[in-house]
Amino acid sequence: MAKPTTVATEVARFRQSIDEMLRSRVRDAIEVVLDEELTEALGSSRYNRAETRVGYRNGQIERSITTEVGLQRVRIPRGRVRKADGTTEEFRSEVLPRYARRTRRVDEAVLGVYLAGGNSRRIRKAIAPLLGEANLSKSAISRVVGRLKALFAEWNGRDLSDESYRILFLDGFHLKVRLARRVISVPVLAALGVEKDGSKRLVGLQLVARESGASWFGFVGDLAKRGLARPAVLVTDGHAGLKKARDVWDGIDVQRCTQHKLRNLLDACPKHAHSELKRDYHTIIGAKSHQEGLTAYDRFLAKWKSLCPAVASSLEEAGLELLTFYRFPKPLWKALRTTNSLENLNREFRRRTKTQGSFGTEEAALTLLYALVAFGQITLRRITGHRRVVEIDHAIENVA
């Protein structure tokens, strides 16, 4: 006597039936597209002897292709296409290149999981519902991910003469990378540019042994050598090494991060006076005009030189570079007075790379950071007041 059919069995059969139908539809769709592509290349449909024909069909071959719904055996039409000199050459599909074994959607899925922090095992597990038993091999996954290295190398050495940024944010953060047979925390230098429409663009990344003046000068100097035009203003924190970066462009306007400076002031101040210090400091960076900010700055120095000389000395270290943002249109003040635009990106870099533990090479670390932005895993919004960025140059000319 046959066993009664259970609900679970029926559901399993239904799912299998749906999967088979999907696979069939996908296979048919691929074959139709390939046939239409060959028809266009030949200038005539099958069996049509039109004068526009520039070649002939030459049978077909079968190839296994990994698609979004699993492994498919696809029939690929072959043909010979006549060239201008009268000779013929074999038809090459752009939809399915000669040695392709996966559709672009599968490659995109692999990259998506990789950029989300997945290793080969996690990638295979994540896409198993799409591919069924015909999963990707480790070597196939490595080849897909390996393409990123070529893209990063091209981006990292590109000509910058066609790129122009009115604002350039500079900041660094640390990643764990294996260097000289040991995993250590090393600094990554980053540059973020703002275009005339207010859009942010990742301009450069470099991993260095130390965040020194020479490292920053070399990093920014390389951008300039590759054609990067002089920005209107540099926005940086007070790191000693960053002070050398400005030497690449003599006399460039610099905005010191007001948030970093506040932390420095609090470190130099007794805890019981923190609230008073914050109120006084806010009168400097929260003023309604440049002149009002200058007045508040002088008042702050006069008061704190007697209350706590270390606080006054710390403020004088940054000087009037804390007030550079006042020279530009007011809607841009919030974006200009801190390095938050780049710090937010660096924070996302650190968050997205936590699952990696450490990177085996410098190239692997930088490639992943670049890809997170290039492939949209991290999106860069326009800065606050972006409509007024075009007025930055005019503002500088008026001051000059």
N, C-alpha and C positions, 0 to 999 in steps of 0.2 A: 504494500500500500504506500502510495507516494505521500511524502510529508506535506502538510498544508503550507501554503505560501504565506509568509509573514509580511507585515507592513514594511519592515526593514528591507526585506528581500525585494519587494516591489519598488521601494524607493531607490535601491541600488541599481535595479534594472532600468528604471526610468532615467537615472543620472547617466548611466552608461549609454543609453540610447541618445540622450541629448548630446553627450560628448562626441559620439560617432557622427551625429548630424553636423555638429559644429566643425569637426575636422574635415568632413566632406565638403562643406560649404567653403571653408578657407582654402582647401586644395583647389576646388573649382575656380574660385575667384583669382587665385595666383595664376593658374593656367590660362584663364581668359585674358588677364592683363598682359602676360608674356606674349600670347598670340597676337594681341592688338599691337604690342610694341614692335614685333617683327613685321606685321603688315604695314605699319607706318614706315619702317626702315626700307622695305622693299617697294613701297609706292603702289602696292596693289594687293587686293585680298586673294585668298586661296583660289586657284583655278581661273583667275581673271587674267586675260592676256592684254591688258591695257598698255598703251604706249608709255605710261608713266612708270611701268615696272623697271626696277634697276637691280634685279637679282632673282634668286630663286630659293625655294625651300629645300632643305636637305635632311628630311627626317626629324627625329627627336631623340632625346636621351632622358633617362630618369635620374633624379638626384634626390637624396634625402635632405630635407630642410627642416630645421627646428623652428616652429612657428609658435604663436601665442597659445595655441591649443595642442601642442605636442609635436612629435616627429611626423613629417609627411613625406610620402613618395610623390614627387611632383614631376610631371612630364614637361620637359623644356624643349620648345621648338628650335630647330637649327636652320641656318640659312647662309647663303653667300650674297654679299652686297657688292655691287659694282662701284668702283671708285672712278674719279675723274679721268684717270689715265687708261681706263678700260680694263684694268685688272680687277679681280674680286678679292674680298677679304671676308673672313668668318664674322657673322653677326655676333656682337657683344651686347648683352642686355645691361641696361643701367638700373633696371628695377631689381634684378638679381645678378650681381656681378659674378664673374666666372667661378671664383673659388669660394663664394659665400656659402656658409652652411647654416646661417641663422638669419632671420628677418631683422630689420632695424628695430622693431618693437621689442624683440627679445634682448638685443644688445642694450637698449635703453633701460629695460627692467633690471638687467645685471648691474649697470652703472648706478641706477637709482639705489639699489640695496647696498652697493659698495660705498657710495657716498654717504649713506646713512650710518656707516660704521660697521658694515658686515664684512666678515671674512669669507673665504671660499665655501666653508661648510654652511654658514648662514645664508649665503646667496643661493646655494643649491636647495636648501630647505625652503626658502622664501618663494622660489619660482616653481617648486614641485607641483603645486596645484594647477599651474598653467601648462606645464610640460608633461605631466604624468610620469610614467616610468622612464621615458626617454629624456633623462635629465642631462644637464651640461656637465662635461668633464672638468676637472680642475684646470687642465691645460687650456681648454676653451675659454674658461672664465679669465684666466691669466692673460690670454691674448686680447680679450675685450678690454680689460683694465689697462693692459699695456699700451693701448692706443692713446691713453691720456698722457703718457710720458712724452710722446711726440708732439702732442698739442701744447703741452706746457713748455717744452723746449722752444717751440716756435713763438709762443707768446712771450716768453722770458727774454728772447733776443730780438724782438720785433723792432722795426724802425718806428720811432716815436714822433717823427717830424710832422705827422698829420694829426697828432693829438694835442689838444690845448686845454689847460685847466686854469681857471681863475683862482681857485683855492686849492692848496695842497696840504693835506693832513699827514703828519709823520708821527709814528708811534711804534713801539715794539712790544712783543710778548714772548713767552717762553713755551717751548715744546720739549718733550722727551724724545731724544734721538740716540741711536746707537752710533757712537763715534769712537774710533780707536779701541774697539772691542769692549766698550763700556757704555751703558745707557746713562746719559747725562741730560740735564735741563739746559737747553741752549736758546739764545735769543733769536727771534725772527724779526727782521726789520720790515715794516710795511708802509706803503705810500698809497693814499686814497685821494683821488682828484675829483674836483667838482667842475663840470662843464658849464657853459653859459646858460643852459636851460635848467641848471640846478641838479642835473643827474649826477650821481656818484659813480665813479669807475675805479676799480682796483688797478693801480698803475704798476706796482712792482712789489716783489717779495724776495727777501734774501735771508738765508740762514748764516749766522756768523758765530765765531768762537766767543767773542766778547762784544758787548754793546758799547764800543769805544768811539771816540771822536773820529779816528781813522776809518772805522767801519761805516759810520754814518756818512762821512764825506765820500767814501768810495761808492756807497750805495746810491746816493743822490747824484754824485758825479757821473756814474754810469748812465743814469736816466738822461742827464743833460747831454752826454756824448752821443747817445742814440737819437738825439734830436728833440728832446722834450723842451718845449718853450718855457721861458721864465714865467712862473705863476705870479698873480698879483699879490698874494699873501701866503705865508707859511703859518700853519697852526701847529704848535708843538707843546710838549710839556717842558719842564725845566731840567731834563736829564743833561748832564754835562756833555755827553757825546753828541747830542742833537745840536748843540751850539756850533759845532763844526759844519753841520750840514748847510747852514745858511751861507757859508763862505763860497759855495758853488755859484751863487748869484749875489754879487756884491751889492750891498745897500738894499736888499729886499725887505719888504715890510714883514714883520713877525708878530703874531699874536700868541702870547703865552696863555696856556690853559688856566683859566681862573679857578677851576675846581681843584686842580693839582696844587695850586698855590695856597688855597684855603687849607688843604690838609697839612701843608708845610707850616703854615702859621699856627694851626692848632697843636702841632707837635712841639712847637717852641713856646707854647703858652701853658700856664698852670690850668688844671681842669676847672677850678672854680670860676675862671674868667672866660671860659669858652663861649658862653652865651653872649657876653658883652662884645667879645671879639667878632663873633659872627654878625652881630647887628652893625658894628662899625664897618666891617668889610663889605657888607651888602650895600651900604651907601656908596661905595666906590663902583662896584660892578652893576648895581641896579639903578644908577642915576638916569636922569631923563636926557642928558646931553653930555658931550665930551667935556665941556667946561665945568659942568656940575661934578663930573667924575674926577677931574683934576683937583678941584677944591676939596672933595671928600678924601682924595688920596693924601694931600698935604695935611689935612686935619688928622687923619689916621696916624701918619708918621709923627706928628708933633705930640699926640697924646700917648702913643705906645712907646716912644723912646724913653719916657719917664716911667711908664707902668711896667714895661717888659722889653728891654733893649733888643733881645733876641728876636722878638716878633717884628720890630721895626727893621732890623737888619735883613730878615727874610723877605719882607716886602720890597725893600730897596734892591735886593738881588734881581728881582724880576723887573723892577722899574716901570716905566711907562709902556712897556710892551704888553702889560695887562690891559691897557686902555685902547689898543689899536682898533678894536672892533667898533668903537664909537665913530670912526671916520667913515664908516660905510652905512648904507641905508638901514634904517631901524629894524625892518623885518628880518634882517640877516644877523642881528646882534646875538640872538640865542644860539644860532648855529656856529657862529664864528668864535665865541668867547671860550669854548671848551673843545677838547679833542674827542668829545663823546661820539661823533660820527664814526671815527675809526675805532675807538674803544669798543663800541657796540659790535662792530665787525669782528674784532679780535676776541671778544667774549664768545661770539658764535663759533669762531674757529676752535676755541678751547672746548666748548661744549660738544661740538660735533666730533672732536678727536679723542674724547675721553675713552671711548670703547676700544681705541687702538692700543692703549697702554703705552707703547713706545713704537717709534718708526725704525725700520731696519737701516734706512739710508736717508741722507739729506734730500735726495731727489724724490723719494717716496713721500716725505713730509710735505714738501712744497707743491708737488703734483696734486696731492689731495686737497690742499688749501685752495689752489687755483681752480680745481674742478668744482669745488663746492659753490663757487661764485659763477663760474662759466656755464655750468649746467643748471643754474637756478635753484639749487638746494638752499642757498642763502640769497635773498633778494635785497637789493640796495635801493632804498627809497630816495626821492629827492630831498634836499635839505629844506629846513624850515625857511620860508621866505624866498623860495627858489625863483620866483618871478622877477626878483630884483637883482639877481646875480649879474645880469647884463650891465648893470649900472656901476659895477665895482671899478672898472677902469676910469670911468668918468669921475668917480668920487676921488680917486687917487690924484688925477690931474688937477682937480680943484684945490686939493690940499697943497700940491706942489706949487 
